[in-house]
Amino acid sequence: MPIFAKTKLVIHEDCLRTRSITLSYQGPNPQNLYREIKKLLSTVLQLEEHEVEEREFSWDRSTAEEKFRVTFYAVKDFDLNTYMEMIVRLEGEAKPSKEFGKEGFAKVVLESRIRTEYPQDTFWQRSLIYELFRSFYHKVIYSSARERYREECAKLTNLIYEKLRSFLNLLPKGV
């Protein structure tokens, strides 16, 4: 859980080598990705379903073609100072189909990062002595834990990606 402090030092690092992973789909029932993404985020990250936020939600059903855009946001705590943020953007379109009910396309973009926050509200937390101790602790002791958290974050992101590909019955690239 992010630290709620007026001032804080935030150390931010992307979990993947690239900033994001994109999954494109064209076929039957792309709108079903909405429920699947929400379910996957809660099960893989071991969160309650209400802990997965929808930061942006737009679902236009005014015409025969449904256009949708949803941004999911989830936070998984690793320890008191470090947590993982996962942002999943879903965008697509579905139109009526005699064969499948609905068919269309969807694009899913996954981003994940870890953040370490150190509060700096009190006089002690802003002092030079505290900063020296915090820097030593972070570089010498905590860096290995942070690296483990980054690897866990990348593993969870790739697991969600693979489960989405499996849900959509997509073959790996090059096959």
Steps between C-alpha positions, in 0.01 A plus 500: 500500500642837410619708793276799557742775595516865405855460380672176411789363302372269224726254318328374188607215269325327210479122545543406135781575256249687286259747653194294403375180336228527235256227406283542189195285434253476216219248518185404686385669821783745580277662765549189720853622570357750749389232749805282434750780567328597824492135612865439404625809682327396820604132486859536377581797724304343788274801549134536578302584186397838645872589535534506120410856402357617172668835448343562163177342379328575172255257339295640212199287410309773315552338160514140377878512551608500865811706563673454832800635683592400855812561707551264794734587787616257769751527785673202662699563817837334542599657833455818701684719247473321165200413286420401144272700273333331206314698236301316232340695217226331298369661184282348235190471294235229464227479239215250460580173328264221395765235556646604840254746652758778485836539334757774470842595626672589824837631607637435849804688633664381823735719703654419834747666732624485853516801726682547826389794713675652797298763690670832569244681711677533834806703589691174567408354158631813329827509694838427346570218750175323415573540126846346544351202688218463247742513205729242660204274583354534150824436311660234717214308663176572314621487137490118488141497632402761243655290222297197617186717495580619147543141382172401669327794335631396155394140563146603600470732199609225261264253668204733445610551138524123438162435665338766281657345189371162611151643560499641147654182349784698343807319376849623589667724243684307233284185524 
